C-alpha cells in the first residue's frame, strides 16, 4: 500500500523537494500528449492475449486474443485528467509530471499516448515514429 501512496502528487512533490537533482547530472525528460480526437476514441486498438489458466487443461496455459482499445483508453483517461486536474497528459502521466524539474525536456509535436511507449505501431509509414525502433 505504501508503494501506491508514493505515487501521489503530494509524495512526488515531497520527494523532489528533499532530493534535488545535482546540477552536474544532465537529466532528459521525454513527455508526450495523447490525442483525444473522436477518431482516436473510436478506432485505435491493439490485440493482446489474455492468459486463462483456469480454462487450461493438464497445467497448460490457454491464451485468448482480446481486442484492447489502448489508444481509445488512453484518450479517455487523458480527457478525464484534463477535466479533473486541468492538465494535458499521455493518458496516464500528466505532461507537467513527466517533466522533471531542472531537466532538459523533449516535447514532441506529434500526439503520442502512454501506450505508444510500450507497443509498436501497426502503421507501416516509415516517416512516422515507432516505439519499436
The first five atom37 places (N, CA, C, CB, O) and aatype in JSON, in Angstrom:
{
  "aatype": [20, 20, 20, 20, 20, 20, 20, 20, 20, 20, 20, 20, 20, 20, 20, 20, 20, 20, 20, 20, 20, 20, 20, 20, 20, 20, 20, 20, 20, 20, 20, 20, 20, 20, 20, 20, 20, 20, 20, 20, 20, 20, 20, 20, 20, 20, 20, 20, 20, 20, 20, 20, 20, 20, 20, 20, 20, 20, 20, 20, 20, 20, 20, 20, 20, 20, 20, 20, 20, 20, 20, 20, 20, 20, 20, 20, 20, 20, 20, 20, 20, 20, 20, 20, 20, 20, 20, 20, 20, 20, 20, 20, 20, 20, 20, 20, 20, 20, 20, 20, 20, 20, 20, 20, 20, 20, 20, 20, 20, 20, 20, 20, 20, 20, 20, 20, 20, 20, 20, 20, 20, 20, 20, 20, 20, 20, 20, 20, 20, 20, 20, 20, 20],
  "atom_mask": [
    [1, 1, 1, 1, 1],
    [1, 1, 1, 1, 1],
    [1, 1, 1, 1, 1],
    [1, 1, 1, 1, 1],
    [1, 1, 1, 1, 1],
    [1, 1, 1, 1, 1],
    [1, 1, 1, 1, 1],
    [1, 1, 1, 1, 1],
    [1, 1, 1, 1, 1],
    [1, 1, 1, 1, 1],
    [1, 1, 1, 1, 1],
    [1, 1, 1, 1, 1],
    [1, 1, 1, 1, 1],
    [1, 1, 1, 1, 1],
    [1, 1, 1, 1, 1],
    [1, 1, 1, 1, 1],
    [1, 1, 1, 1, 1],
    [1, 1, 1, 1, 1],
    [1, 1, 1, 1, 1],
    [1, 1, 1, 1, 1],
    [1, 1, 1, 1, 1],
    [1, 1, 1, 1, 1],
    [1, 1, 1, 1, 1],
    [1, 1, 1, 1, 1],
    [1, 1, 1, 1, 1],
    [1, 1, 1, 1, 1],
    [1, 1, 1, 1, 1],
    [1, 1, 1, 1, 1],
    [1, 1, 1, 1, 1],
    [1, 1, 1, 1, 1],
    [1, 1, 1, 1, 1],
    [1, 1, 1, 1, 1],
    [1, 1, 1, 1, 1],
    [1, 1, 1, 1, 1],
    [1, 1, 1, 1, 1],
    [1, 1, 1, 1, 1],
    [1, 1, 1, 1, 1],
    [1, 1, 1, 1, 1],
    [1, 1, 1, 1, 1],
    [1, 1, 1, 1, 1],
    [1, 1, 1, 1, 1],
    [1, 1, 1, 1, 1],
    [1, 1, 1, 1, 1],
    [1, 1, 1, 1, 1],
    [1, 1, 1, 1, 1],
    [1, 1, 1, 1, 1],
    [1, 1, 1, 1, 1],
    [1, 1, 1, 1, 1],
    [1, 1, 1, 1, 1],
    [1, 1, 1, 1, 1],
    [1, 1, 1, 1, 1],
    [1, 1, 1, 1, 1],
    [1, 1, 1, 1, 1],
    [1, 1, 1, 1, 1],
    [1, 1, 1, 1, 1],
    [1, 1, 1, 1, 1],
    [1, 1, 1, 1, 1],
    [1, 1, 1, 1, 1],
    [1, 1, 1, 1, 1],
    [1, 1, 1, 1, 1],
    [1, 1, 1, 1, 1],
    [1, 1, 1, 1, 1],
    [1, 1, 1, 1, 1],
    [1, 1, 1, 1, 1],
    [1, 1, 1, 1, 1],
    [1, 1, 1, 1, 1],
    [1, 1, 1, 1, 1],
    [1, 1, 1, 1, 1],
    [1, 1, 1, 1, 1],
    [1, 1, 1, 1, 1],
    [1, 1, 1, 1, 1],
    [1, 1, 1, 1, 1],
    [1, 1, 1, 1, 1],
    [1, 1, 1, 1, 1],
    [1, 1, 1, 1, 1],
    [1, 1, 1, 1, 1],
    [1, 1, 1, 1, 1],
    [1, 1, 1, 1, 1],
    [1, 1, 1, 1, 1],
    [1, 1, 1, 1, 1],
    [1, 1, 1, 1, 1],
    [1, 1, 1, 1, 1],
    [1, 1, 1, 1, 1],
    [1, 1, 1, 1, 1],
    [1, 1, 1, 1, 1],
    [1, 1, 1, 1, 1],
    [1, 1, 1, 1, 1],
    [1, 1, 1, 1, 1],
    [1, 1, 1, 1, 1],
    [1, 1, 1, 1, 1],
    [1, 1, 1, 1, 1],
    [1, 1, 1, 1, 1],
    [1, 1, 1, 1, 1],
    [1, 1, 1, 1, 1],
    [1, 1, 1, 1, 1],
    [1, 1, 1, 1, 1],
    [1, 1, 1, 1, 1],
    [1, 1, 1, 1, 1],
    [1, 1, 1, 1, 1],
    [1, 1, 1, 1, 1],
    [1, 1, 1, 1, 1],
    [1, 1, 1, 1, 1],
    [1, 1, 1, 1, 1],
    [1, 1, 1, 1, 1],
    [1, 1, 1, 1, 1],
    [1, 1, 1, 1, 1],
    [1, 1, 1, 1, 1],
    [1, 1, 1, 1, 1],
    [1, 1, 1, 1, 1],
    [1, 1, 1, 1, 1],
    [1, 1, 1, 1, 1],
    [1, 1, 1, 1, 1],
    [1, 1, 1, 1, 1],
    [1, 1, 1, 1, 1],
    [1, 1, 1, 1, 1],
    [1, 1, 1, 1, 1],
    [1, 1, 1, 1, 1],
    [1, 1, 1, 1, 1],
    [1, 1, 1, 1, 1],
    [1, 1, 1, 1, 1],
    [1, 1, 1, 1, 1],
    [1, 1, 1, 1, 1],
    [1, 1, 1, 1, 1],
    [1, 1, 1, 1, 1],
    [1, 1, 1, 1, 1],
    [1, 1, 1, 1, 1],
    [1, 1, 1, 1, 1],
    [1, 1, 1, 1, 1],
    [1, 1, 1, 1, 1],
    [1, 1, 1, 1, 1],
    [1, 1, 1, 1, 1],
    [1, 1, 1, 1, 1],
    [1, 1, 1, 1, 1]
  ],
  "atom_positions": [
    [[0.81, -1.19, 0.0], [0.0, 0.0, 0.0], [0.86, 1.26, 0.0], [-0.93, 0.0, 1.19], [0.49, 2.27, -0.6]],
    [[2.01, 1.2, 0.67], [2.9, 2.36, 0.7], [3.4, 2.72, -0.69], [4.08, 2.1, 1.63], [3.56, 3.9, -1.01]],
    [[3.64, 1.7, -1.51], [4.12, 1.96, -2.87], [3.08, 2.77, -3.65], [4.43, 0.63, -3.6], [3.43, 3.68, -4.4]],
    [[1.81, 2.44, -3.49], [0.75, 3.19, -4.16], [0.66, 4.61, -3.61], [-0.6, 2.48, -4.01], [0.44, 5.56, -4.37]],
    [[0.83, 4.77, -2.32], [0.8, 6.1, -1.72], [1.96, 6.96, -2.24], [0.86, 6.0, -0.2], [1.82, 8.18, -2.36]],
    [[3.1, 6.33, -2.54], [4.25, 7.06, -3.05], [4.02, 7.6, -4.46], [5.47, 6.15, -3.05], [4.79, 8.45, -4.93]],
    [[2.99, 7.14, -5.14], [2.69, 7.62, -6.49], [1.81, 8.86, -6.5], [2.02, 6.52, -7.29], [1.51, 9.4, -7.57]],
    [[1.39, 9.33, -5.35], [0.52, 10.5, -5.3], [1.3, 11.77, -5.61], [-0.15, 10.61, -3.91], [2.53, 11.8, -5.49]],
    [[0.58, 12.82, -6.01], [1.21, 14.11, -6.31], [1.95, 14.65, -5.09], [0.15, 15.12, -6.78], [3.07, 15.15, -5.21]],
    [[1.34, 14.53, -3.94], [1.93, 15.09, -2.73], [3.27, 14.42, -2.41], [0.97, 14.93, -1.55], [4.24, 15.1, -2.09]],
    [[3.31, 13.1, -2.49], [4.55, 12.38, -2.19], [5.63, 12.7, -3.22], [4.3, 10.85, -2.15], [6.81, 12.83, -2.87]],
    [[5.24, 12.82, -4.47], [6.23, 13.15, -5.51], [6.83, 14.51, -5.24], [5.58, 13.12, -6.92], [8.05, 14.68, -5.32]],
    [[6.0, 15.48, -4.92], [6.49, 16.83, -4.64], [7.43, 16.82, -3.43], [5.3, 17.8, -4.39], [8.48, 17.45, -3.44]],
    [[7.03, 16.09, -2.37], [7.87, 15.99, -1.18], [9.23, 15.39, -1.52], [7.17, 15.15, -0.09], [10.26, 15.88, -1.07]],
    [[9.22, 14.33, -2.32], [10.48, 13.66, -2.69], [11.38, 14.6, -3.48], [10.19, 12.4, -3.51], [12.58, 14.69, -3.2]],
    [[10.81, 15.31, -4.46], [11.62, 16.2, -5.29], [12.14, 17.4, -4.48], [10.8, 16.7, -6.48], [13.21, 17.93, -4.78]],
    [[11.4, 17.82, -3.48], [11.88, 18.9, -2.62], [13.07, 18.44, -1.78], [10.74, 19.4, -1.71], [14.04, 19.17, -1.61]],
    [[12.98, 17.22, -1.25], [14.04, 16.68, -0.4], [15.26, 16.24, -1.19], [13.5, 15.51, 0.41], [16.39, 16.31, -0.7]],
    [[15.04, 15.77, -2.43], [16.13, 15.18, -3.23], [16.27, 15.93, -4.55], [15.86, 13.67, -3.49], [15.84, 15.44, -5.59]],
    [[16.85, 17.09, -4.5], [17.07, 17.88, -5.71], [18.1, 17.2, -6.6], [17.53, 19.32, -5.35], [19.02, 16.54, -6.12]],
    [[17.93, 17.37, -7.91], [18.89, 16.79, -8.85], [20.22, 17.54, -8.77], [18.34, 16.83, -10.29], [20.23, 18.77, -8.7]],
    [[21.32, 16.82, -8.78], [22.62, 17.51, -8.82], [22.76, 18.28, -10.14], [23.8, 16.49, -8.65], [22.41, 17.75, -11.2]],
    [[23.25, 19.48, -10.07], [23.38, 20.3, -11.29], [24.33, 19.68, -12.3], [23.87, 21.7, -10.93], [24.17, 19.89, -13.5]],
    [[25.31, 18.91, -11.84], [26.28, 18.31, -12.75], [25.74, 17.05, -13.45], [27.55, 17.97, -11.99], [26.41, 16.49, -14.32]],
    [[24.54, 16.6, -13.07], [23.94, 15.41, -13.66], [22.92, 15.83, -14.72], [23.28, 14.54, -12.57], [21.84, 16.32, -14.38]],
    [[23.25, 15.64, -16.01], [22.27, 16.01, -17.05], [21.12, 15.01, -17.09], [22.96, 16.08, -18.44], [21.34, 13.8, -17.2]],
    [[19.9, 15.51, -16.99], [18.71, 14.67, -17.0], [17.82, 15.12, -18.15], [17.95, 14.74, -15.63], [17.59, 16.32, -18.34]],
    [[17.31, 14.15, -18.91], [16.4, 14.45, -20.02], [15.04, 13.85, -19.69], [16.95, 13.89, -21.37], [14.93, 12.68, -19.33]],
    [[14.0, 14.67, -19.82], [12.62, 14.2, -19.65], [11.97, 14.16, -21.02], [11.82, 15.12, -18.67], [12.1, 15.1, -21.8]],
    [[11.28, 13.08, -21.3], [10.56, 12.92, -22.56], [9.1, 12.83, -22.22], [11.04, 11.66, -23.38], [8.67, 11.88, -21.56]],
    [[8.31, 13.81, -22.66], [6.89, 13.78, -22.33], [6.05, 13.8, -23.59], [6.53, 14.95, -21.43], [6.4, 14.44, -24.58]],
    [[4.94, 13.1, -23.52], [4.05, 13.01, -24.68], [2.64, 13.41, -24.27], [4.07, 11.59, -25.27], [2.31, 13.48, -23.09]],
    [[1.83, 13.66, -25.28], [0.45, 14.07, -25.06], [-0.46, 13.23, -25.95], [0.25, 15.59, -25.34], [-0.21, 13.1, -27.15]],
    [[-1.49, 12.66, -25.36], [-2.42, 11.82, -26.1], [-3.35, 12.66, -26.95], [-3.23, 10.93, -25.15], [-3.73, 13.76, -26.57]],
    [[-3.71, 12.12, -28.09], [-4.74, 12.73, -28.92], [-6.09, 12.31, -28.34], [-4.61, 12.31, -30.42], [-6.3, 11.14, -28.03]],
    [[-6.99, 13.26, -28.21], [-8.31, 12.94, -27.67], [-9.39, 13.19, -28.73], [-8.6, 13.78, -26.41], [-10.54, 13.49, -28.4]],
    [[-9.01, 13.04, -29.98], [-9.98, 13.25, -31.06], [-11.01, 12.12, -31.07], [-9.26, 13.33, -32.43], [-10.72, 11.02, -30.61]],
    [[-12.2, 12.38, -31.59], [-13.21, 11.32, -31.69], [-12.73, 10.12, -32.49], [-14.48, 11.87, -32.33], [-13.09, 8.98, -32.18]],
    [[-11.91, 10.37, -33.51], [-11.39, 9.25, -34.31], [-10.54, 8.32, -33.47], [-10.57, 9.78, -35.5], [-10.62, 7.1, -33.61]],
    [[-9.73, 8.88, -32.59], [-8.89, 8.06, -31.72], [-9.75, 7.27, -30.75], [-7.87, 8.93, -30.94], [-9.54, 6.08, -30.53]],
    [[-10.73, 7.94, -30.18], [-11.61, 7.26, -29.23], [-12.35, 6.09, -29.89], [-12.62, 8.24, -28.64], [-12.64, 5.09, -29.23]],
    [[-12.64, 6.21, -31.18], [-13.46, 5.21, -31.86], [-12.67, 4.1, -32.53], [-14.3, 5.87, -32.87], [-13.18, 2.99, -32.67]],
    [[-11.43, 4.36, -32.95], [-10.81, 3.39, -33.85], [-9.54, 2.71, -33.39], [-10.53, 4.04, -35.07], [-9.29, 1.58, -33.81]],
    [[-8.72, 3.31, -32.56], [-7.44, 2.7, -32.24], [-7.61, 1.47, -31.38], [-6.55, 3.7, -31.53], [-8.37, 1.49, -30.41]],
    [[-6.92, 0.41, -31.71], [-6.98, -0.79, -30.9], [-5.68, -1.57, -31.04], [-8.19, -1.67, -31.29], [-4.9, -1.35, -31.97]],
    [[-5.48, -2.47, -30.14], [-4.31, -3.35, -30.15], [-4.78, -4.72, -29.71], [-3.16, -2.8, -29.22], [-5.56, -4.85, -28.77]],
    [[-4.3, -5.74, -30.37], [-4.69, -7.09, -29.99], [-3.7, -7.62, -28.96], [-4.76, -8.03, -31.24], [-2.5, -7.66, -29.2]],
    [[-4.22, -8.02, -27.84], [-3.4, -8.6, -26.78], [-3.87, -10.03, -26.56], [-3.5, -7.76, -25.46], [-4.83, -10.48, -27.18]],
    [[-3.19, -10.72, -25.69], [-3.59, -12.09, -25.36], [-3.78, -12.19, -23.86], [-2.53, -13.12, -25.85], [-2.9, -11.84, -23.08]],
    [[-4.94, -12.68, -23.48], [-5.22, -12.91, -22.06], [-4.94, -14.37, -21.77], [-6.7, -12.53, -21.7], [-5.43, -15.26, -22.46]],
    [[-4.15, -14.6, -20.74], [-3.85, -15.98, -20.36], [-4.91, -16.46, -19.38], [-2.42, -16.09, -19.74], [-5.17, -15.81, -18.37]],
    [[-5.5, -17.59, -19.69], [-6.59, -18.12, -18.88], [-6.19, -19.45, -18.25], [-7.85, -18.29, -19.72], [-6.51, -20.5, -18.8]],
    [[-5.5, -19.42, -17.11], [-5.04, -20.67, -16.5], [-6.18, -21.55, -16.02], [-4.12, -20.36, -15.35], [-6.03, -22.77, -15.96]],
    [[-7.31, -20.98, -15.67], [-8.44, -21.77, -15.16], [-9.03, -22.67, -16.24], [-9.53, -20.85, -14.59], [-9.53, -23.75, -15.94]],
    [[-8.97, -22.22, -17.48], [-9.57, -22.96, -18.59], [-8.61, -24.02, -19.13], [-9.97, -22.0, -19.72], [-9.03, -24.98, -19.77]],
    [[-7.34, -23.85, -18.86], [-6.33, -24.75, -19.4], [-6.45, -26.14, -18.79], [-4.93, -24.19, -19.17], [-6.88, -26.31, -17.65]],
    [[-6.06, -27.12, -19.56], [-6.08, -28.5, -19.07], [-4.66, -29.01, -18.9], [-6.87, -29.42, -20.03], [-3.75, -28.62, -19.63]],
    [[-4.47, -29.87, -17.94], [-3.18, -30.54, -17.68], [-2.04, -29.54, -17.48], [-2.84, -31.48, -18.84], [-0.93, -29.78, -17.95]],
    [[-2.29, -28.45, -16.8], [-1.24, -27.5, -16.48], [-0.8, -26.6, -17.62], [-0.08, -28.22, -15.97], [0.13, -25.82, -17.45]],
    [[-1.44, -26.7, -18.78], [-1.07, -25.84, -19.91], [-1.84, -24.53, -19.82], [-1.36, -26.55, -21.27], [-2.98, -24.49, -19.35]],
    [[-1.2, -23.46, -20.28], [-1.92, -22.18, -20.28], [-2.64, -22.01, -21.6], [-0.94, -21.0, -20.03], [-2.14, -22.41, -22.65]],
    [[-3.79, -21.42, -21.55], [-4.58, -21.16, -22.74], [-4.59, -19.66, -22.97], [-6.04, -21.72, -22.61], [-4.87, -18.9, -22.05]],
    [[-4.27, -19.23, -24.18], [-4.27, -17.81, -24.5], [-5.42, -17.49, -25.43], [-2.93, -17.38, -25.12], [-5.69, -18.23, -26.38]],
    [[-6.08, -16.41, -25.16], [-7.23, -15.98, -25.93], [-6.99, -14.58, -26.46], [-8.52, -16.04, -25.08], [-6.68, -13.68, -25.67]],
    [[-7.11, -14.34, -27.77], [-6.91, -12.98, -28.28], [-8.04, -12.07, -27.79], [-6.85, -12.96, -29.82], [-9.22, -12.41, -27.85]],
    [[-7.64, -10.91, -27.32], [-8.6, -9.93, -26.81], [-8.27, -8.58, -27.43], [-8.57, -9.85, -25.24], [-7.12, -8.15, -27.4]],
    [[-9.26, -7.91, -27.99], [-9.03, -6.58, -28.54], [-9.06, -5.59, -27.39], [-10.08, -6.21, -29.64], [-10.06, -5.45, -26.69]],
    [[-7.94, -4.92, -27.2], [-7.85, -3.91, -26.15], [-7.72, -2.55, -26.81], [-6.65, -4.2, -25.19], [-6.69, -2.27, -27.43]],
    [[-8.69, -1.71, -26.69], [-8.61, -0.39, -27.32], [-7.69, 0.55, -26.53], [-10.0, 0.23, -27.45], [-8.15, 1.48, -25.88]],
    [[-6.38, 0.28, -26.6], [-5.44, 1.04, -25.8], [-5.43, 2.52, -26.16], [-4.06, 0.48, -25.97], [-5.43, 3.37, -25.27]],
    [[-5.42, 2.83, -27.45], [-5.44, 4.24, -27.85], [-6.69, 4.93, -27.36], [-5.34, 4.36, -29.36], [-6.63, 6.06, -26.87]],
    [[-7.82, 4.25, -27.49], [-9.09, 4.82, -27.02], [-9.09, 4.96, -25.5], [-10.27, 3.96, -27.48], [-9.58, 5.96, -24.97]],
    [[-8.55, 3.96, -24.8], [-8.48, 4.03, -23.35], [-7.58, 5.17, -22.9], [-7.99, 2.7, -22.76], [-7.91, 5.89, -21.95]],
    [[-6.44, 5.35, -23.56], [-5.53, 6.44, -23.23], [-6.18, 7.79, -23.49], [-4.22, 6.32, -24.03], [-6.01, 8.74, -22.72]],
    [[-6.93, 7.89, -24.6], [-7.63, 9.14, -24.92], [-8.69, 9.45, -23.87], [-8.28, 9.05, -26.32], [-8.83, 10.6, -23.44]],
    [[-9.43, 8.43, -23.45], [-10.46, 8.63, -22.43], [-9.83, 9.05, -21.1], [-11.3, 7.35, -22.23], [-10.34, 9.95, -20.43]],
    [[-8.73, 8.42, -20.73], [-8.03, 8.8, -19.49], [-7.46, 10.21, -19.6], [-6.91, 7.8, -19.18], [-7.49, 10.97, -18.63]],
    [[-6.94, 10.56, -20.78], [-6.41, 11.91, -20.98], [-7.51, 12.95, -20.82], [-5.76, 12.04, -22.37], [-7.28, 14.01, -20.25]],
    [[-8.7, 12.64, -21.33], [-9.82, 13.56, -21.17], [-10.18, 13.71, -19.69], [-11.04, 13.07, -21.97], [-10.45, 14.81, -19.22]],
    [[-10.19, 12.6, -18.96], [-10.5, 12.64, -17.53], [-9.5, 13.5, -16.77], [-10.53, 11.22, -16.96], [-9.88, 14.32, -15.93]],
    [[-8.21, 13.3, -17.05], [-7.17, 14.09, -16.37], [-7.3, 15.57, -16.71], [-5.78, 13.58, -16.76], [-7.05, 16.43, -15.87]],
    [[-7.68, 15.86, -17.96], [-7.86, 17.26, -18.38], [-9.02, 17.89, -17.61], [-8.12, 17.35, -19.91], [-8.91, 19.02, -17.12]],
    [[-10.12, 17.17, -17.51], [-11.3, 17.7, -16.82], [-11.06, 17.79, -15.31], [-12.53, 16.8, -17.1], [-11.37, 18.81, -14.69]],
    [[-10.51, 16.74, -14.74], [-10.36, 16.69, -13.28], [-9.26, 17.6, -12.75], [-10.07, 15.29, -12.85], [-9.44, 18.28, -11.74]],
    [[-8.09, 17.61, -13.44], [-6.95, 18.36, -12.93], [-6.57, 19.56, -13.79], [-5.77, 17.44, -12.82], [-5.72, 20.36, -13.41]],
    [[-7.22, 19.69, -14.97], [-6.85, 20.79, -15.86], [-5.47, 20.61, -16.47], [-6.91, 22.1, -15.12], [-4.8, 21.58, -16.82]],
    [[-5.05, 19.35, -16.6], [-3.71, 19.04, -17.1], [-3.78, 18.15, -18.34], [-2.87, 18.35, -16.02], [-4.55, 17.19, -18.37]],
    [[-2.98, 18.47, -19.36], [-2.86, 17.58, -20.51], [-1.97, 16.41, -20.11], [-2.28, 18.34, -21.76], [-1.13, 16.53, -19.22]],
    [[-2.17, 15.27, -20.78], [-1.42, 14.07, -20.4], [-1.28, 13.13, -21.59], [-2.11, 13.35, -19.24], [-1.8, 13.37, -22.67]],
    [[-0.54, 12.04, -21.34], [-0.42, 10.98, -22.34], [-1.46, 9.89, -22.08], [1.0, 10.38, -22.32], [-1.42, 8.82, -22.68]],
    [[-2.39, 10.18, -21.2], [-3.42, 9.23, -20.83], [-3.13, 8.55, -19.5], [-3.58, 8.2, -21.9], [-3.99, 7.86, -18.95]],
    [[-1.93, 8.73, -19.0], [-1.55, 8.13, -17.73], [-0.77, 9.12, -16.87], [-0.73, 6.86, -17.97], [-1.02, 9.23, -15.67]],
    [[0.18, 9.82, -17.47], [1.03, 10.76, -16.76], [0.79, 12.16, -17.32], [2.54, 10.36, -16.88], [0.82, 12.36, -18.53]],
    [[0.55, 13.13, -16.43], [0.35, 14.49, -16.92], [1.66, 15.02, -17.48], [-0.17, 15.42, -15.79], [2.75, 14.63, -17.05]],
    [[1.54, 15.92, -18.45], [2.73, 16.49, -19.08], [3.62, 17.16, -18.04], [2.34, 17.51, -20.16], [4.84, 17.04, -18.08]],
    [[3.0, 17.87, -17.1], [3.76, 18.57, -16.07], [4.53, 17.57, -15.2], [2.83, 19.42, -15.19], [5.67, 17.82, -14.83]],
    [[3.9, 16.44, -14.88], [4.56, 15.45, -14.04], [5.65, 14.69, -14.77], [3.55, 14.49, -13.49], [6.57, 14.15, -14.14]],
    [[5.57, 14.63, -16.08], [6.59, 13.92, -16.86], [7.87, 14.76, -16.98], [6.06, 13.58, -18.26], [8.92, 14.24, -17.36]],
    [[7.77, 16.04, -16.67], [8.92, 16.93, -16.77], [9.58, 17.06, -15.4], [8.49, 18.33, -17.3], [9.06, 17.71, -14.5]],
    [[10.75, 16.44, -15.27], [11.49, 16.51, -14.02], [12.05, 17.93, -13.89], [12.64, 15.44, -13.97], [12.72, 18.41, -14.8]],
    [[11.79, 18.59, -12.77], [12.31, 19.95, -12.59], [13.82, 20.01, -12.78], [11.94, 20.48, -11.21], [14.56, 19.21, -12.21]],
    [[14.27, 20.97, -13.57], [15.7, 21.14, -13.82], [16.24, 20.29, -14.96], [16.45, 20.84, -12.6], [17.43, 20.35, -15.25]],
    [[15.4, 19.49, -15.59], [15.87, 18.62, -16.67], [15.7, 19.3, -18.03], [15.11, 17.28, -16.65], [15.0, 20.3, -18.17]],
    [[16.35, 18.73, -19.03], [16.13, 19.13, -20.42], [14.89, 18.38, -20.86], [17.39, 18.81, -21.35], [14.83, 17.15, -20.73]],
    [[13.89, 19.08, -21.39], [12.61, 18.45, -21.7], [12.42, 18.33, -23.21], [11.45, 19.24, -21.09], [12.55, 19.3, -23.95]],
    [[12.12, 17.11, -23.65], [11.79, 16.83, -25.05], [10.27, 16.77, -25.15], [12.46, 15.5, -25.56], [9.63, 15.96, -24.48]],
    [[9.71, 17.64, -25.99], [8.26, 17.7, -26.18], [7.93, 17.49, -27.65], [7.69, 19.07, -25.67], [7.9, 18.46, -28.41]],
    [[7.7, 16.25, -28.07], [7.41, 16.01, -29.49], [6.1, 16.7, -29.9], [7.32, 14.49, -29.78], [5.16, 16.78, -29.11]],
    [[6.07, 17.19, -31.14], [4.86, 17.84, -31.65], [3.76, 16.83, -31.92], [5.17, 18.62, -32.93], [2.57, 17.13, -31.81]],
    [[4.16, 15.62, -32.29], [3.2, 14.57, -32.6], [2.49, 14.1, -31.34], [3.9, 13.4, -33.29], [3.11, 13.99, -30.28]],
    [[1.2, 13.82, -31.45], [0.42, 13.3, -30.32], [0.77, 11.83, -30.12], [-1.13, 13.48, -30.57], [0.58, 11.01, -31.02]],
    [[1.28, 11.49, -28.95], [1.67, 10.12, -28.63], [1.15, 9.78, -27.24], [3.22, 9.93, -28.69], [1.44, 10.49, -26.28]],
    [[0.37, 8.71, -27.14], [-0.15, 8.35, -25.82], [0.84, 7.46, -25.07], [-1.5, 7.64, -25.96], [1.87, 7.06, -25.62]],
    [[0.53, 7.17, -23.83], [1.42, 6.38, -22.98], [1.64, 4.97, -23.55], [0.86, 6.29, -21.57], [2.73, 4.41, -23.41]],
    [[0.63, 4.41, -24.17], [0.75, 3.07, -24.74], [1.76, 3.03, -25.89], [-0.61, 2.57, -25.23], [2.36, 1.99, -26.15]],
    [[1.94, 4.16, -26.57], [2.9, 4.23, -27.67], [4.29, 3.85, -27.2], [2.91, 5.64, -28.28], [5.07, 3.28, -27.95]],
    [[4.59, 4.16, -25.96], [5.91, 3.87, -25.43], [6.13, 2.37, -25.23], [6.12, 4.6, -24.12], [7.27, 1.92, -25.11]],
    [[5.05, 1.61, -25.2], [5.14, 0.19, -24.9], [4.91, -0.69, -26.12], [4.16, -0.17, -23.83], [5.61, -1.68, -26.33]],
    [[3.92, -0.31, -26.93], [3.54, -1.14, -28.07], [4.02, -0.56, -29.37], [2.04, -1.32, -28.12], [4.0, 0.66, -29.56]],
    [[4.47, -1.42, -30.28], [4.88, -0.95, -31.59], [3.63, -0.59, -32.39], [5.73, -2.01, -32.33], [2.54, -1.09, -32.14]],
    [[3.83, 0.28, -33.35], [2.72, 0.77, -34.16], [2.31, -0.25, -35.21], [3.1, 2.08, -34.83], [3.14, -1.04, -35.68]],
    [[1.03, -0.23, -35.57], [0.56, -1.06, -36.67], [0.7, -0.3, -37.99], [-0.91, -1.48, -36.44], [0.4, -0.84, -39.06]],
    [[1.16, 0.94, -37.9], [1.32, 1.79, -39.07], [2.67, 1.49, -39.72], [1.21, 3.29, -38.68], [3.7, 1.5, -39.05]],
    [[2.67, 1.24, -41.02], [3.91, 0.93, -41.74], [4.56, 2.16, -42.34], [3.64, -0.08, -42.82], [5.51, 2.02, -43.11]],
    [[4.08, 3.35, -42.03], [4.62, 4.59, -42.57], [5.99, 4.85, -41.94], [3.65, 5.78, -42.32], [6.07, 5.15, -40.75]],
    [[7.06, 4.74, -42.73], [8.41, 4.89, -42.21], [8.75, 6.32, -41.82], [9.39, 4.4, -43.22], [9.76, 6.54, -41.15]],
    [[7.92, 7.29, -42.22], [8.17, 8.67, -41.83], [7.65, 8.98, -40.43], [7.54, 9.61, -42.82], [7.98, 10.02, -39.86]],
    [[6.85, 8.09, -39.88], [6.29, 8.25, -38.53], [7.15, 7.49, -37.52], [4.82, 7.77, -38.48], [7.72, 6.44, -37.83]],
    [[7.22, 8.03, -36.32], [7.97, 7.38, -35.26], [7.3, 6.08, -34.82], [8.13, 8.32, -34.08], [6.08, 5.97, -34.85]],
    [[8.1, 5.11, -34.41], [7.59, 3.83, -33.93], [8.4, 3.46, -32.71], [7.68, 2.73, -35.04], [9.63, 3.41, -32.77]],
    [[7.73, 3.2, -31.6], [8.43, 2.87, -30.36], [9.32, 1.64, -30.5], [7.42, 2.65, -29.25], [10.32, 1.51, -29.8]],
    [[8.96, 0.72, -31.41], [9.76, -0.49, -31.59], [11.13, -0.17, -32.21], [9.01, -1.48, -32.47], [12.06, -0.98, -32.1]],
    [[11.26, 0.98, -32.85], [12.53, 1.36, -33.46], [13.52, 1.8, -32.39], [12.34, 2.47, -34.48], [14.65, 2.15, -32.71]]
  ]
}
